[in-house]
């Protein structure tokens, strides 16, 4: 028994002093390199994002978080793969046949995984072209919502009903960003044909200015809502268009508040908003009609 322990010790100690120490050094260097690369990439991303003065501070922060998150993930995968291959080499497992086998398997899988590769390539383009960020309100083809997560393969959206949609990047044909740089108030209001249109315009513009100067909304509104044009003549009303600009993602709350204020202002100034009446005619049976 003692001879077995002595022989094992004579084998393990030389292996540990050579290969074992190398493995420890490889793991430590991989951890340190991963940490340094993450910090370096984070600094580079912050410098490049804040250098774009056309973006708002909020948009810069959202893009910064997205780029740092994806970049650190890629760095972690690369350092882990390289360190693992070096450790396997030290353990005595030849990585040459493994790489050759991985190449053959990769070729076979490539035909079946072409959609997955397309998702990853499109994801890289979406991120680096700054099409949208986490927190943006977007519409991807027919699916709309707030971006909750972006990976290299897919984007996760949550719509107004709370439903979460996972959209693979390769399936995206059109991206509509509703909150890039700013969001727009786009409201149509119907008034009666009997209303004084000039008075209506003055009231609408005053409501927009008052709302923009309100302390509760001054930080959310970039351009006060105001009359743009007569949008349409309907059967019962004149439709006017009101537009304004808000900070990203605040257009729906601002539009709701604007509707409320316009209704109150119209009531105070006797501006009529048309009401559509539905008249139903009911036929009467004649005297000779049979009773069913």
Protein Blocks (a to p, Z undefined) as FASTA:
>chain_A
ZZmmmmmmmmmmmmmmmmmmmmmmmmmmmmmmmmmmmmmmmmmmmmmmmmpmkbcfklmm
mmmmmmmmmmmmmmmmmmmmmmmmmmmmmnopafklmmmmmmmmmmmmmmmmmmmmmmmm
mmmmmmmnomacehiacdehjagcddfbdcfkbccdddfkopacdddfklpmbdcdfkgh
iacddddddddfkbcfklmmmmmmmmmmmmmmpmklmmmpmbdcddfbdfbdcfkbccdd
ddddddehilmmmmmmmmmmmmmmmmmnopacdddddddddddddfklccZZ
